[in-house]
Amino acid sequence: MKLSPNAPCPCHSGAKFKKCCRPLHRGAPAESPVALMRSRYAAYALGDVSYLQLTTDPEGAHYRPDTAAWEIELRHYCARTAFEGLEVREHGEDGDTGWVLFHARLRQGDDDLSFSERSSFRRHDGRWLYHDGAQIDPRTP
């Protein structure tokens, strides 16, 4: 999906896409786990599967060595899912590791797939990568 650079960013930051996630999608490194998490949410919303694959830690739970099958799976998920909102609740860093607690509002047709997650990130060769995540009770403050 193409998005105007002046459109609101799909990560729901309130900033324009060109000033928010677009530079990361074009290769700029994320400055923090929060920036990477937001850019990945935007990539899901836009169907930017290549970015999702490139920003997943090869040692993480969600990495798939069969990149062709993984790409098909991601494209299918992105195409059938509406990404309706993102709320970052907490985040932190400690050296080359970081975490983000967020709530994502998603929908597939009439089905609400919203969830809250505590994601972990690792910095490898100066770039933040998504490592894994654990879903949590959405009522967690």
Phi, psi and omega in degrees: 000132177270146180224136177298138178302334181270359178287157174300141181294137179296350178279358177066031178282339185096351179269162174290147181307318183295336181259355187246266187270339183303316179300324178291319178296336179266007173118350178292141179286144176290138181284341186203165174301323179298314179299319179293316180299315179298317182293328177289320176301314179299321179296319175300313182298327182266353182073027180276076186296322180301317179296318179299317180293317182293336184256015176258128180297123179301342178263004181273167185293336185262355179290140178237119179296331176277083188295331179293314178294320179299317180300315179299315180299314180296316180300317180297314180299313181298319184293329184260002185246135173262126181260100194262348180177154180218131177232117174275125183259320179206160176197162178193164179223149173214095182066240182262018174234154179203170180212156177218129173258124183216165172236126180246133176260118182228154179214140170236104185062236179271358184268125176276117180251019182302150180203161172244144185214148169251105182267147175245148184227150176229142176266126180229124182052040176081003182239135176286140177228146174287127181262301177195181181205155177232126178289145182231170177299123183297345180276357178298129183296000000 
